[in-house]
Amino acid sequence: MKKHSSVWVFLSLIALWEAYVRLAAVPGYVLPAPSAVVTALITGIPALLPHMLVTVGEALSGMLIALVLALFLGVAMDAFPAVRRSLYPILVVTQTVPMIVLAPILIIYLGFGLAPKILTVVLMCFFPVAVSFTDGMRAIDPAYAHLVRGFGASPWQTYRLVKIPYALPSLFSGLKVAATYSISGAVVGEWIGAQQGLGYYLLHVKNSYALDKMFACVVLIVLLSILMNSGVRLLGQAWMPYLKRKKEL
């Protein structure tokens, strides 16, 4: 029962929301009922689908670029302490600047195409992936690295055989956080300037005071974020047998 308590609380809140809108006769342009939001989501799928594909494409592209950069920079920060001391504070500072502030600057220099949207996703996803991956490699018992070096392994072989496999659980933890951010990062980029995408659609229906469609778009964004997170989790679980074999070595 405790396991599903949050579900019951959520359903109770939805029921109270529905009852309040109906009993108080709240106009749909002020607060739509949950049933109206679900109806708008179902009937609006043909209009939402093209925008959804654009946003998901931007999120996946940004996550892939962030992953590649995080792998290279994570290894560099672990291998060279001077690189870590120089770059780590900068990475922390970048997270203190709201992305809604950086997005207009990116559009000024990169235009209104896909580049600023993808870069927005990269900036939001890179930090949790890079930090998790670096911390995962630093957490390894030095005895494992000394063992493979004793058998003549090169520095790259030490990373390939020991450090990177050991850090993969931490890497996937960071990726799950980044996956949740990726959709919202793409939407933020689309808010500032776009002709397609869920962010553009959200602004369009807001300006039309179609609140049921606006709430439906928000629900879709939440669902996509959950699906992205679940996809990374399933990918991480697929790596677990490989990780276990590596650790047994």
QUIVENNOR-V223776 format. One record per residue. N is the residue number from 1. RES is the residue in three letters. NEAR is the number of other C-alpha atoms within 10 Angstrom. D_FIRST is the distance of its C-alpha to the first C-alpha in whole Angstrom. Layout:
# QUIVENNOR-V223776
N | RES | NEAR | D_FIRST
N | RES | NEAR | D_FIRST
This chain:
# QUIVENNOR-V223776
1 | MET | 6 | 0
2 | LYS | 7 | 4
3 | LYS | 6 | 5
4 | HIS | 8 | 6
5 | SER | 10 | 6
6 | SER | 11 | 10
7 | VAL | 11 | 10
8 | TRP | 12 | 10
9 | VAL | 11 | 12
10 | PHE | 11 | 14
11 | LEU | 12 | 14
12 | SER | 12 | 15
13 | LEU | 12 | 18
14 | ILE | 15 | 19
15 | ALA | 14 | 20
16 | LEU | 13 | 21
17 | TRP | 16 | 24
18 | GLU | 16 | 25
19 | ALA | 14 | 25
20 | TYR | 13 | 27
21 | VAL | 17 | 29
22 | ARG | 13 | 30
23 | LEU | 8 | 31
24 | ALA | 8 | 33
25 | ALA | 10 | 35
26 | VAL | 13 | 34
27 | PRO | 11 | 37
28 | GLY | 15 | 35
29 | TYR | 11 | 37
30 | VAL | 12 | 36
31 | LEU | 16 | 32
32 | PRO | 21 | 31
33 | ALA | 23 | 28
34 | PRO | 19 | 25
35 | SER | 14 | 26
36 | ALA | 18 | 30
37 | VAL | 22 | 29
38 | VAL | 16 | 27
39 | THR | 14 | 30
40 | ALA | 19 | 32
41 | LEU | 22 | 30
42 | ILE | 12 | 31
43 | THR | 12 | 34
44 | GLY | 14 | 35
45 | ILE | 15 | 34
46 | PRO | 10 | 38
47 | ALA | 11 | 39
48 | LEU | 20 | 36
49 | LEU | 13 | 37
50 | PRO | 13 | 40
51 | HIS | 20 | 39
52 | MET | 22 | 35
53 | LEU | 14 | 38
54 | VAL | 15 | 40
55 | THR | 30 | 37
56 | VAL | 21 | 35
57 | GLY | 17 | 39
58 | GLU | 27 | 39
59 | ALA | 30 | 36
60 | LEU | 19 | 36
61 | SER | 18 | 40
62 | GLY | 28 | 39
63 | MET | 27 | 37
64 | LEU | 15 | 39
65 | ILE | 17 | 42
66 | ALA | 25 | 40
67 | LEU | 23 | 39
68 | VAL | 14 | 42
69 | LEU | 15 | 43
70 | ALA | 23 | 41
71 | LEU | 18 | 42
72 | PHE | 11 | 45
73 | LEU | 19 | 45
74 | GLY | 24 | 42
75 | VAL | 19 | 45
76 | ALA | 15 | 48
77 | MET | 22 | 46
78 | ASP | 19 | 45
79 | ALA | 17 | 48
80 | PHE | 11 | 50
81 | PRO | 11 | 49
82 | ALA | 11 | 52
83 | VAL | 14 | 50
84 | ARG | 18 | 47
85 | ARG | 11 | 48
86 | SER | 11 | 50
87 | LEU | 13 | 47
88 | TYR | 14 | 44
89 | PRO | 10 | 45
90 | ILE | 11 | 46
91 | LEU | 16 | 42
92 | VAL | 12 | 41
93 | VAL | 9 | 43
94 | THR | 13 | 42
95 | GLN | 13 | 39
96 | THR | 8 | 40
97 | VAL | 10 | 42
98 | PRO | 10 | 39
99 | MET | 17 | 40
100 | ILE | 14 | 41
101 | VAL | 11 | 44
102 | LEU | 14 | 45
103 | ALA | 21 | 44
104 | PRO | 19 | 47
105 | ILE | 13 | 49
106 | LEU | 18 | 48
107 | ILE | 20 | 49
108 | ILE | 10 | 53
109 | TYR | 9 | 53
110 | LEU | 14 | 52
111 | GLY | 14 | 52
112 | PHE | 18 | 50
113 | GLY | 13 | 49
114 | LEU | 18 | 46
115 | ALA | 15 | 47
116 | PRO | 27 | 46
117 | LYS | 29 | 42
118 | ILE | 24 | 42
119 | LEU | 24 | 43
120 | THR | 27 | 41
121 | VAL | 31 | 38
122 | VAL | 27 | 40
123 | LEU | 22 | 40
124 | MET | 25 | 36
125 | CYS | 29 | 35
126 | PHE | 24 | 38
127 | PHE | 23 | 37
128 | PRO | 23 | 34
129 | VAL | 28 | 35
130 | ALA | 28 | 38
131 | VAL | 20 | 37
132 | SER | 22 | 34
133 | PHE | 30 | 36
134 | THR | 26 | 39
135 | ASP | 16 | 37
136 | GLY | 21 | 35
137 | MET | 23 | 39
138 | ARG | 16 | 40
139 | ALA | 12 | 37
140 | ILE | 15 | 39
141 | ASP | 11 | 41
142 | PRO | 10 | 44
143 | ALA | 9 | 45
144 | TYR | 16 | 44
145 | ALA | 18 | 46
146 | HIS | 13 | 49
147 | LEU | 13 | 49
148 | VAL | 16 | 49
149 | ARG | 14 | 52
150 | GLY | 10 | 53
151 | PHE | 8 | 54
152 | GLY | 11 | 55
153 | ALA | 16 | 53
154 | SER | 12 | 53
155 | PRO | 12 | 51
156 | TRP | 12 | 50
157 | GLN | 15 | 49
158 | THR | 18 | 47
159 | TYR | 19 | 45
160 | ARG | 13 | 45
161 | LEU | 17 | 44
162 | VAL | 20 | 42
163 | LYS | 25 | 41
164 | ILE | 21 | 40
165 | PRO | 21 | 38
166 | TYR | 23 | 36
167 | ALA | 21 | 36
168 | LEU | 19 | 34
169 | PRO | 19 | 30
170 | SER | 21 | 31
171 | LEU | 26 | 33
172 | PHE | 22 | 30
173 | SER | 19 | 28
174 | GLY | 22 | 30
175 | LEU | 29 | 31
176 | LYS | 24 | 27
177 | VAL | 19 | 28
178 | ALA | 30 | 31
179 | ALA | 31 | 30
180 | THR | 21 | 27
181 | TYR | 21 | 31
182 | SER | 32 | 33
183 | ILE | 29 | 32
184 | SER | 22 | 32
185 | GLY | 29 | 36
186 | ALA | 30 | 37
187 | VAL | 25 | 36
188 | VAL | 22 | 38
189 | GLY | 31 | 41
190 | GLU | 27 | 41
191 | TRP | 22 | 41
192 | ILE | 20 | 44
193 | GLY | 18 | 46
194 | ALA | 20 | 45
195 | GLN | 13 | 46
196 | GLN | 16 | 43
197 | GLY | 24 | 40
198 | LEU | 30 | 36
199 | GLY | 27 | 38
200 | TYR | 21 | 41
201 | TYR | 23 | 39
202 | LEU | 23 | 37
203 | LEU | 15 | 40
204 | HIS | 15 | 42
205 | VAL | 16 | 39
206 | LYS | 15 | 39
207 | ASN | 11 | 43
208 | SER | 11 | 43
209 | TYR | 14 | 40
210 | ALA | 17 | 38
211 | LEU | 22 | 35
212 | ASP | 25 | 33
213 | LYS | 26 | 34
214 | MET | 23 | 34
215 | PHE | 23 | 30
216 | ALA | 23 | 30
217 | CYS | 24 | 31
218 | VAL | 17 | 29
219 | VAL | 15 | 26
220 | LEU | 17 | 28
221 | ILE | 20 | 29
222 | VAL | 15 | 25
223 | LEU | 13 | 24
224 | LEU | 20 | 27
225 | SER | 23 | 26
226 | ILE | 15 | 23
227 | LEU | 14 | 25
228 | MET | 23 | 27
229 | ASN | 21 | 25
230 | SER | 15 | 23
231 | GLY | 14 | 27
232 | VAL | 20 | 28
233 | ARG | 16 | 25
234 | LEU | 11 | 26
235 | LEU | 12 | 29
236 | GLY | 18 | 29
237 | GLN | 14 | 27
238 | ALA | 11 | 30
239 | TRP | 14 | 32
240 | MET | 13 | 30
241 | PRO | 9 | 32
242 | TYR | 11 | 35
243 | LEU | 17 | 34
244 | LYS | 12 | 34
245 | ARG | 10 | 37
246 | LYS | 13 | 39
247 | LYS | 12 | 37
248 | GLU | 6 | 38
249 | LEU | 8 | 42
